[in-house]
Amino acid sequence: MEIGEARVKSVILHKVGNRLREEPLVLAEECLSITEDIANILLYGYLRGIVRINNQFTLFHETDVTLNEISHHISNFESEKIDFIELSKRLATHLYSSTHHPNIASGDLFIILFDKIRIKDKYKSAIGIYKVESQQQYLSAHSENGTQKLEVLQGINPELIDKGALVIEGSNQVYAVDRLSNRTKYWIEDFLQAKQIPNERVKSAIALGLITTVNNKIENPIERQSFGQEISALCTGQESISGIEIKNISEKYVPKETWNSEFQRLNDLKGEVELQELVLPAKKFENKLQKVLSKINLGKDISLILPNDFYFKNMTLDEDKKQIYINIVLEKSNG
C-alpha cells in the first residue's frame, strides 16, 4: 500500500454518547469544511498512523460476511445506494448500538473518506472511522502587549488514535487500532466484528501458547524435559519451525484432543490461522521458547528455572508434616 498521493475527500463529525447512561447520539447533517493544513494533519495522523502490518484485520460474520454491519453499509456506499453522509450516520448509529457497557466513554466520531490510496498499481478509496475518547492539553505561546504569555489549550491529537479503523474499498480488509483494548473490547469485537490477520507476532503467540499448554499438561518432570528438548531441537539447524512439527512432537506426550482443542481456542482468541500457515523463523522463535521451557514444575506448586546450559536429570521429593525435602540432579548440556 502506498499513501504518498492520498488525499482527504470528505470529513464529517458526529457525537456518540453511551446509550446505557442515556447520553445522546448527535448526528451531523453536513461535512466539515477543512483547509489544506488540516487535511495534511489528518493524512499524517489518521491515515499514516493506522496503516501498519500489526493492525491488519478482516471483517467477518458467523454465517455470512455480507451480514457484517460495517461491510454492509460500506458496500451500499460503494455501489452508490447511499451517499457519504448517510454512510457516516449509519456507522455512528451502529457504534451507538454497540455500546454494551456503562463504562464505555462517549466521544467524537470522525468519519473520513480517503482517496488515491495506491494498492498493487490501482488507486483505491478507504473509509476511516475514528473515535476520540480523550483530549490532550497543549501549551500555546503568544505575545500580548509586548509580553510573552503561555496558554493551556485542549484538543485532539491525531497522532494518538484512541480507536480507529480504515476499511479499504472493495474488500473486507481493515486496519484497526484500539489503544484502550485492555479496558474495552467492544470496538474490535462488537462494532467492527473483525479478526486479526495472522502476522508473525500472532503466529508466535499461538505457537508459544500451544507449547505452554502441552508443557503444563505433562505431569512427569523428566518427560516434560524431554518434550522441551525435542521442541528446542526443531530450532537447531533449520531456518524455520512449523506448527505441524510442533504438533507431531506434542502428540507423543498429550492426547490429540488436547492439542486440537487448544489450537481452536487460541485461533478463536488471536485470529484464524491454518496449521500449515503456522511457520516461524527458528532463531527468533528459539529466544522466546527458552522462557517457556526453562521453567520446570516440580509439583507441590514448586517450580525451578533452569539456566540455558543445564538439563533437568532427576529429582526426589519427600515431605513430612512441616517440611518438603527436594533432591535435584542437573546435567550440563556440554556433558
C-alpha positions as CSV (number, residue, x, y, z in Angstrom):
1,M,0.0,0.0,0.0
2,E,1.3,3.5,-1.0
3,I,-0.3,6.5,0.6
4,G,2.1,9.2,-0.7
5,E,-0.6,10.5,-3.2
6,A,-3.5,10.0,-0.8
7,R,-5.9,12.9,-0.1
8,V,-8.8,13.7,2.2
9,K,-12.0,13.8,0.2
10,S,-14.7,14.3,2.9
11,V,-14.8,14.6,6.7
12,I,-17.8,14.5,9.0
13,L,-18.0,14.6,12.8
14,H,-20.7,13.0,15.0
15,K,-21.1,12.9,18.7
16,V,-21.5,9.4,20.1
17,G,-22.6,9.0,23.8
18,N,-23.1,6.0,25.9
19,R,-26.7,4.8,25.4
20,L,-26.6,2.9,28.7
21,R,-26.0,6.1,30.5
22,E,-28.7,7.7,28.4
23,E,-26.2,10.0,26.6
24,P,-27.4,11.1,23.2
25,L,-26.2,10.3,19.7
26,V,-25.8,13.6,17.9
27,L,-25.6,13.2,14.1
28,A,-24.3,16.0,11.9
29,E,-26.1,16.9,8.7
30,E,-23.2,18.1,6.6
31,C,-19.5,17.5,6.1
32,L,-16.8,19.7,7.7
33,S,-15.0,22.4,5.7
34,I,-11.3,21.8,6.0
35,T,-8.2,23.6,5.0
36,E,-5.2,22.0,3.3
37,D,-3.2,22.2,6.5
38,I,-6.0,20.3,8.4
39,A,-6.1,17.7,5.6
40,N,-2.4,17.1,5.9
41,I,-2.7,16.6,9.6
42,L,-5.4,14.1,9.1
43,L,-3.4,12.3,6.4
44,Y,-0.3,12.1,8.6
45,G,-2.1,11.1,11.8
46,Y,-5.2,9.2,10.9
47,L,-4.0,7.5,7.7
48,R,-0.3,7.0,8.1
49,G,-0.7,6.3,11.8
50,I,-3.0,3.3,11.3
51,V,-1.6,1.6,8.2
52,R,0.8,-0.9,9.9
53,I,1.2,-4.6,9.5
54,N,0.3,-5.4,13.1
55,N,-3.0,-3.5,12.6
56,Q,-4.4,-5.8,9.8
57,F,-7.7,-7.4,10.4
58,T,-10.5,-8.8,8.3
59,L,-14.3,-8.2,8.8
60,F,-16.3,-11.3,9.4
61,H,-19.6,-12.7,10.4
62,E,-20.5,-16.1,11.9
63,T,-22.7,-17.0,8.9
64,D,-22.1,-14.6,6.0
65,V,-19.6,-11.7,5.9
66,T,-22.2,-9.7,3.9
67,L,-24.2,-9.6,7.1
68,N,-21.4,-7.8,8.9
69,E,-22.8,-4.3,9.6
70,I,-19.6,-2.4,8.6
71,S,-19.2,-4.4,5.4
72,H,-22.9,-4.0,4.5
73,H,-23.0,-0.2,5.0
74,I,-19.8,0.5,3.1
75,S,-20.8,-1.8,0.3
76,N,-24.0,0.2,-0.1
77,F,-21.9,3.4,-0.3
78,E,-19.5,1.9,-2.9
79,S,-22.5,0.8,-5.0
80,E,-23.9,4.4,-4.7
81,K,-27.1,3.2,-2.9
82,I,-26.3,5.8,-0.2
83,D,-24.1,8.9,0.0
84,F,-21.2,9.6,2.3
85,I,-23.2,11.5,4.9
86,E,-25.8,8.7,5.1
87,L,-23.0,6.1,5.4
88,S,-21.5,8.1,8.3
89,K,-24.8,8.3,10.1
90,R,-25.3,4.5,9.8
91,L,-21.8,3.8,11.1
92,A,-22.4,6.2,14.0
93,T,-25.7,4.6,14.8
94,H,-24.2,1.1,14.7
95,L,-21.4,2.2,17.1
96,Y,-24.0,3.7,19.4
97,S,-26.0,0.5,19.5
98,S,-22.7,-1.5,20.1
99,T,-22.3,0.1,23.5
100,H,-23.0,-2.7,25.9
101,H,-21.2,-1.4,29.0
102,P,-21.8,1.7,31.1
103,N,-18.0,2.4,31.4
104,I,-17.5,2.9,27.7
105,A,-16.6,6.5,27.1
106,S,-18.5,8.9,25.0
107,G,-16.6,10.8,22.3
108,D,-16.3,12.5,18.9
109,L,-16.6,10.2,15.9
110,F,-14.7,11.2,12.8
111,I,-15.7,9.5,9.5
112,I,-13.2,10.3,6.8
113,L,-13.3,9.4,3.1
114,F,-9.7,9.0,1.8
115,D,-8.9,8.8,-1.9
116,K,-6.0,7.9,-4.2
117,I,-4.5,5.2,-2.0
118,R,-2.4,3.1,-4.3
119,I,-2.6,-0.7,-3.9
120,K,-1.0,-3.0,-6.5
121,D,-0.9,-0.3,-9.2
122,K,-4.5,0.6,-8.6
123,Y,-6.0,3.6,-6.9
124,K,-8.5,2.9,-4.2
125,S,-10.5,4.8,-1.7
126,A,-10.9,4.0,2.0
127,I,-13.3,4.8,4.8
128,G,-11.6,5.9,8.0
129,I,-13.6,5.6,11.3
130,Y,-12.0,7.3,14.4
131,K,-13.5,7.7,17.8
132,V,-11.8,10.3,20.1
133,E,-12.3,9.4,23.7
134,S,-9.6,11.6,25.3
135,Q,-8.3,15.1,24.6
136,Q,-4.8,16.3,25.2
137,Q,-3.5,19.5,26.8
138,Y,-1.2,21.8,24.9
139,L,0.8,24.9,25.7
140,S,0.3,27.8,23.3
141,A,2.8,30.7,23.4
142,H,1.6,34.2,22.2
143,S,2.5,37.8,22.7
144,E,0.1,40.3,24.4
145,N,1.0,44.0,24.6
146,G,4.7,43.1,24.1
147,T,4.6,40.4,26.9
148,Q,5.1,36.7,26.2
149,K,2.4,34.5,27.6
150,L,1.6,30.8,27.8
151,E,-1.9,29.5,27.5
152,V,-3.2,25.9,28.1
153,L,-5.4,24.6,25.3
154,Q,-7.3,21.3,25.0
155,G,-7.6,19.5,21.7
156,I,-7.4,16.3,19.6
157,N,-4.1,14.7,18.8
158,P,-4.5,12.8,15.5
159,E,-1.2,11.0,16.2
160,L,-2.7,9.3,19.3
161,I,-5.5,7.2,18.0
162,D,-7.9,6.0,20.7
163,K,-10.0,3.9,18.5
164,G,-9.6,3.7,14.7
165,A,-10.5,1.7,11.6
166,L,-9.6,2.0,8.0
167,V,-11.7,-0.1,5.6
168,I,-10.2,-0.5,2.1
169,E,-12.5,-0.1,-0.9
170,G,-13.7,-3.4,-2.5
171,S,-12.5,-5.7,0.3
172,N,-13.1,-6.8,3.9
173,Q,-9.6,-5.8,4.8
174,V,-9.5,-3.3,7.7
175,Y,-6.7,-1.7,9.6
176,A,-7.8,-1.3,13.2
177,V,-6.5,0.2,16.4
178,D,-7.9,0.1,19.9
179,R,-5.5,1.8,22.3
180,L,-7.7,1.1,25.3
181,S,-8.4,-2.5,24.4
182,N,-7.3,-3.7,27.9
183,R,-10.4,-2.0,29.3
184,T,-12.9,-2.1,26.4
185,K,-13.0,-4.7,23.6
186,Y,-16.2,-3.6,22.0
187,W,-14.5,-1.7,19.2
188,I,-12.9,-4.7,17.5
189,E,-15.3,-7.4,18.7
190,D,-18.8,-5.8,18.7
191,F,-18.5,-2.7,16.4
192,L,-16.2,-3.9,13.7
193,Q,-16.6,-7.7,14.2
194,A,-13.1,-8.2,13.0
195,K,-10.4,-10.8,13.4
196,Q,-6.7,-10.1,13.2
197,I,-5.0,-11.3,10.0
198,P,-2.2,-13.6,11.4
199,N,1.2,-12.0,11.2
200,E,4.5,-13.2,12.7
201,R,3.6,-11.8,16.2
202,V,0.2,-13.6,16.2
203,K,1.6,-16.9,14.9
204,S,4.4,-16.7,17.5
205,A,1.8,-16.1,20.3
206,I,-0.3,-19.1,19.1
207,A,2.8,-21.4,18.8
208,L,4.0,-20.4,22.3
209,G,0.5,-20.9,23.7
210,L,0.3,-24.4,22.3
211,I,3.8,-25.3,23.6
212,T,3.0,-23.9,27.1
213,T,-0.3,-25.8,27.3
214,V,1.3,-29.1,26.3
215,N,4.3,-28.5,28.6
216,N,1.9,-27.8,31.6
217,K,-0.1,-31.0,30.8
218,I,2.9,-33.3,31.1
219,E,3.0,-34.3,34.8
220,N,6.3,-36.1,34.8
221,P,9.2,-33.6,35.1
222,I,11.6,-35.9,33.1
223,E,9.1,-36.3,30.3
224,R,8.4,-32.5,30.3
225,Q,12.2,-32.0,30.0
226,S,12.3,-34.4,27.0
227,F,9.4,-32.6,25.3
228,G,11.3,-29.3,25.7
229,Q,14.5,-30.8,24.3
230,E,12.6,-32.1,21.2
231,I,10.9,-28.8,20.6
232,S,14.2,-26.9,21.1
233,A,15.9,-29.3,18.6
234,L,13.5,-28.0,15.9
235,C,15.1,-24.6,16.1
236,T,18.6,-26.0,15.5
237,G,20.0,-26.4,12.1
238,Q,16.9,-25.2,10.2
239,E,15.7,-21.7,9.2
240,S,12.0,-22.2,10.3
241,I,9.9,-24.1,12.7
242,S,6.4,-25.3,11.7
243,G,3.2,-25.9,13.6
244,I,3.0,-29.4,12.0
245,E,6.4,-30.3,13.5
246,I,5.3,-29.0,16.9
247,K,2.0,-30.9,16.7
248,N,3.8,-34.2,15.8
249,I,6.1,-33.9,18.9
250,S,3.3,-32.8,21.2
251,E,1.1,-35.8,20.4
252,K,3.8,-38.1,21.8
253,Y,3.1,-36.5,25.2
254,V,-0.6,-35.4,25.3
255,P,-3.8,-36.7,23.6
256,K,-4.6,-35.4,20.1
257,E,-7.8,-33.9,21.5
258,T,-5.8,-31.7,23.9
259,W,-3.8,-30.3,21.0
260,N,-6.9,-29.7,18.8
261,S,-9.0,-28.0,21.5
262,E,-6.1,-25.7,22.5
263,F,-5.4,-24.8,18.8
264,Q,-9.0,-23.9,18.3
265,R,-9.2,-21.9,21.5
266,L,-6.1,-19.8,20.5
267,N,-7.4,-19.4,17.0
268,D,-10.7,-18.0,18.3
269,L,-8.8,-15.7,20.7
270,K,-6.0,-14.4,18.5
271,G,-7.1,-14.8,14.8
272,E,-7.7,-17.6,12.3
273,V,-4.5,-19.4,11.1
274,E,-4.3,-22.7,9.3
275,L,-1.9,-25.2,10.8
276,Q,0.2,-25.3,7.6
277,E,0.5,-21.5,7.8
278,L,2.0,-21.7,11.2
279,V,5.6,-21.2,10.2
280,L,8.1,-19.1,12.2
281,P,11.8,-18.1,11.9
282,A,13.6,-20.6,14.0
283,K,16.3,-18.4,15.5
284,K,13.9,-15.6,16.6
285,F,11.4,-18.2,18.0
286,E,14.1,-20.0,19.9
287,N,14.7,-16.9,22.1
288,K,11.0,-16.8,23.1
289,L,10.9,-20.5,23.5
290,Q,13.5,-20.6,26.2
291,K,11.4,-18.5,28.5
292,V,8.6,-21.2,28.3
293,L,10.8,-24.3,28.5
294,S,13.3,-23.1,31.2
295,K,10.6,-23.4,33.9
296,I,10.2,-26.9,35.3
297,N,7.2,-27.7,37.6
298,L,8.4,-30.0,40.4
299,G,5.0,-30.4,42.0
300,K,3.6,-29.1,45.2
301,D,3.3,-25.7,43.5
302,I,7.2,-25.5,43.3
303,S,8.9,-24.6,40.1
304,L,12.6,-24.5,39.0
305,I,14.0,-22.0,36.5
306,L,16.9,-23.8,34.6
307,P,19.9,-22.0,33.3
308,N,20.3,-22.4,29.5
309,D,23.3,-24.7,29.8
310,F,21.7,-27.2,32.2
311,Y,19.3,-30.0,31.7
312,F,17.0,-31.5,34.3
313,K,18.2,-35.0,35.0
314,N,16.4,-36.4,38.1
315,M,14.6,-35.5,41.3
316,T,13.3,-37.0,44.5
317,L,10.7,-35.3,46.7
318,D,9.9,-36.2,50.3
319,E,7.8,-34.4,52.8
320,D,6.6,-34.6,56.3
321,K,4.1,-32.5,58.2
322,K,6.3,-29.5,58.3
323,Q,8.9,-29.7,55.6
324,I,9.5,-30.7,52.0
325,Y,12.9,-32.2,51.0
326,I,13.8,-32.0,47.3
327,N,17.0,-33.5,45.8
328,I,17.6,-32.3,42.2
329,V,20.1,-33.6,39.8
330,L,21.1,-31.3,36.8
331,E,23.3,-32.2,33.9
332,K,25.4,-29.7,31.9
333,S,24.4,-29.6,28.2
334,N,28.1,-30.0,27.2
335,G,28.4,-33.1,29.4
